[in-house]
């Protein structure tokens, strides 16, 4: 499997703190069936700035250490980019980076709203040849209340990624249900771990895919895995046409 979103890079954010933590996470990833993992530390938040020149050397260090330790896992660079009005400037200035050698990049919203400038920023990114992947929309309280906002963004070309732990129910029934609704509505295209450690924020990839296969069948599970492989190859990901979420229950704001 390809994991497009993790915090395996040590000493840069709220993920792995030491190289020993990174090694422990790597072994856990391999046990989950992951062969390629993207190190995507938080960038452009109020707490974390992890520019290209910080990320790349540490990725090289991890790949070297994993090889020395006999851990069969390839790490590739990326960032989890907090959406900003001037997000494109960082990409043009090479302080912000896409996933590896691809034109895909991870974009994070604040947890409780979608900024007013989001549609413009995502449009600008796409006109420059990048493909935004909105991460963990299922945990955004604004999108839970107003899923048509996500529908509009996907119809305008954005992709989305749900967190494996959300699908597996680790964030509660409400978020698990919304994750399922996003898959059902063709409003998400990838499952990734967003792993921060091996205890409270682990990988959960096998568990998530088992849930998806149980709910939607083998074909949907494999399609989501294949989409991640297509990103890794820098190939186009073309999802099924998105539809509006059919609410089964009323959701309450967090």
C-alpha positions in Angstrom: 0.0 0.0 0.0 0.9 3.6 -0.5 0.3 6.0 2.5 0.0 9.5 1.3 -0.1 11.3 4.6 1.9 10.7 7.8 3.9 12.4 10.5 6.7 10.0 10.5 9.4 12.7 10.2 10.9 13.2 13.6 11.4 16.4 15.6 9.4 18.7 13.3 5.8 18.7 14.5 3.3 16.7 16.7 4.2 13.4 15.2 7.4 11.4 15.8 9.7 13.2 18.2 12.8 11.1 17.9 14.4 8.9 15.3 13.5 6.0 17.5 9.8 7.0 17.2 10.2 7.2 13.4 11.7 3.7 13.4 8.8 2.3 15.5 6.3 3.9 13.2 8.1 2.5 10.2 8.0 -1.0 11.5 4.3 -0.6 12.3 3.7 0.7 8.7 5.4 -2.3 7.2 3.2 -4.6 9.4 0.2 -2.8 8.0 1.3 -3.6 4.5 2.6 -0.1 3.6 5.6 -0.1 1.2 5.8 3.6 0.4 5.0 6.4 2.9 4.9 10.1 2.4 6.3 12.2 5.3 4.0 15.2 5.4 4.7 17.4 8.4 2.5 20.3 9.2 3.5 23.5 7.4 2.2 27.1 7.5 0.3 26.7 10.8 0.7 29.0 13.8 2.8 26.3 15.5 4.8 24.7 12.7 6.9 25.9 9.7 8.5 23.0 7.9 9.9 24.3 4.6 11.4 22.3 1.9 15.0 22.6 3.2 13.9 21.1 6.5 11.9 18.2 5.1 14.2 16.9 2.3 17.4 16.2 4.4 15.4 14.4 7.1 13.6 12.2 4.5 17.0 11.2 3.2 18.2 10.5 6.7 15.2 8.3 7.4 15.6 6.3 4.1 19.2 5.7 5.0 18.4 4.6 8.5 15.6 2.3 7.4 17.9 0.7 5.0 20.5 0.2 7.7 17.9 -1.3 10.0 16.5 -3.6 7.3 13.1 -1.9 7.3 11.5 -2.3 3.9 9.9 1.1 3.6 10.5 4.0 1.2 9.9 7.5 2.5 9.0 10.3 0.2 8.8 14.0 1.0 5.7 16.2 1.2 4.0 18.7 3.5 0.5 19.1 5.0 -0.1 22.6 3.9 -2.5 24.7 5.9 -4.5 26.7 3.5 -3.5 30.4 3.2 -4.5 33.1 0.8 -0.9 33.2 -0.6 -0.4 29.4 -0.7 0.7 29.5 -4.3 3.6 31.9 -3.5 5.2 29.2 -1.3 4.9 26.7 -4.1 6.4 29.1 -6.6 9.2 30.0 -4.2 9.9 26.3 -3.5 9.5 26.6 0.3 6.3 24.6 0.0 6.4 21.3 -1.9 4.0 18.8 -3.5 4.1 15.1 -2.7 7.5 13.8 -3.9 8.0 14.3 -7.7 4.3 14.6 -8.3 1.9 17.5 -9.0 -0.3 16.5 -6.1 -0.2 18.3 -2.7 -2.0 18.0 0.6 -4.1 20.9 1.8 -5.5 21.2 5.3 -8.4 23.4 6.5 -8.9 24.7 10.0 -10.9 22.2 12.0 -14.0 24.3 12.4 -14.5 26.2 9.2 -13.6 26.6 5.5 -12.0 29.9 4.8 -13.8 32.3 2.4 -10.8 32.4 0.0 -10.6 28.5 -0.3 -12.3 28.3 -3.7 -10.0 30.9 -5.2 -6.8 29.5 -3.7 -7.6 26.0 -5.0 -8.4 27.4 -8.4 -5.1 29.3 -8.5 -3.2 26.1 -7.5 -4.8 24.1 -10.3 -4.2 26.8 -13.0 -0.5 26.4 -12.1 -0.6 22.6 -12.7 -1.0 21.4 -9.1 -3.7 19.1 -7.9 -4.9 19.8 -4.4 -5.9 16.9 -2.0 -8.1 18.2 0.8 -7.1 16.2 3.9 -9.5 14.8 6.5 -12.6 16.7 5.5 -14.6 14.3 7.6 -13.2 16.0 10.7 -14.1 19.5 9.7 -17.2 20.7 11.6 -18.2 23.1 8.9 -18.2 20.4 6.3 -20.1 18.0 8.5 -22.8 20.7 8.8 -22.5 21.8 5.2 -21.3 18.9 3.0 -22.3 20.8 -0.2 -19.3 23.0 0.4 -17.1 20.0 -0.2 -19.2 18.9 -3.2 -18.6 22.3 -4.8 -14.8 22.0 -4.2 -14.7 18.5 -5.7 -16.8 19.5 -8.6 -14.2 22.2 -9.3 -11.4 19.8 -9.4 -10.2 19.2 -5.8 -9.6 15.7 -4.5 -10.0 14.6 -0.9 -8.5 12.1 1.5 -10.2 10.6 4.6 -8.2 9.4 7.6 -8.0 5.6 8.1 -8.7 6.0 11.8 -11.9 8.0 11.0 -13.2 5.1 8.8 -12.3 2.7 11.6 -14.3 4.7 14.1 -11.4 5.9 16.3 -12.7 9.5 16.3 -16.2 8.4 17.2 -19.4 7.3 15.4 -20.3 10.7 14.0 -17.0 11.1 12.1 -17.1 7.4 11.0 -20.5 7.9 9.6 -19.6 11.1 7.7 -16.5 9.3 6.3 -18.8 6.5 5.0 -21.1 9.1 3.5 -18.2 10.8 1.7 -17.1 7.4 0.2 -20.7 6.7 -0.8 -21.1 10.1 -2.4 -17.8 9.9 -4.4 -16.6 12.8 -2.4 -13.3 11.2 -1.3 -10.6 9.6 -3.3 -8.0 8.3 -0.9 -7.5 6.7 2.5 -4.3 7.6 4.3 -3.2 7.1 7.9 -2.3 10.6 9.1 -0.3 8.6 11.6 1.4 10.5 14.4 2.6 7.6 16.5 1.9 3.9 17.1 -0.4 4.3 20.1 -3.0 7.1 20.1 -2.7 8.0 16.4 -1.6 4.9 14.6 -2.0 3.7 11.1 -5.3 1.7 11.1 -5.0 1.1 7.3 -5.9 -2.6 7.3 -8.8 -1.9 9.6 -10.1 0.9 7.5 -9.9 -1.0 4.2 -11.7 -3.9 5.9 -14.5 -1.6 6.9 -14.7 -0.2 3.4 -14.8 -3.6 1.8 -17.5 -4.7 4.2 -19.6 -1.6 3.5 -19.0 -1.1 -0.2 -17.3 -4.2 -1.6 -13.8 -5.2 -2.8 -14.0 -3.0 -5.8 -14.3 0.2 -3.9 -11.5 -0.8 -1.5 -9.2 -1.6 -4.4 -10.1 1.6 -6.2 -9.0 3.7 -3.3 -5.7 1.8 -3.0 -5.2 2.2 -6.8 -5.8 6.0 -6.5 -3.0 6.3 -4.1 -0.7 4.3 -6.4 -1.7 6.7 -9.2 -0.6 9.7 -7.2 2.7 8.0 -6.4 3.2 7.5 -10.2 2.1 11.1 -10.8 -0.8 9.8 -13.0 -4.2 11.3 -13.2 -6.8 10.3 -10.6 -10.3 10.4 -12.1 -13.1 9.7 -9.6 -16.7 8.9 -10.2 -18.9 12.0 -10.4 -19.6 13.3 -6.9 -23.1 13.6 -5.6 -24.7 15.4 -2.7 -24.4 13.7 0.7 -27.6 12.0 1.8 -27.9 12.8 5.5 -29.0 9.9 7.6 -28.9 11.7 10.9 -28.6 15.2 12.1 -25.1 16.1 13.0 -24.3 18.5 15.8 -21.5 21.0 15.8 -18.5 19.9 17.9 
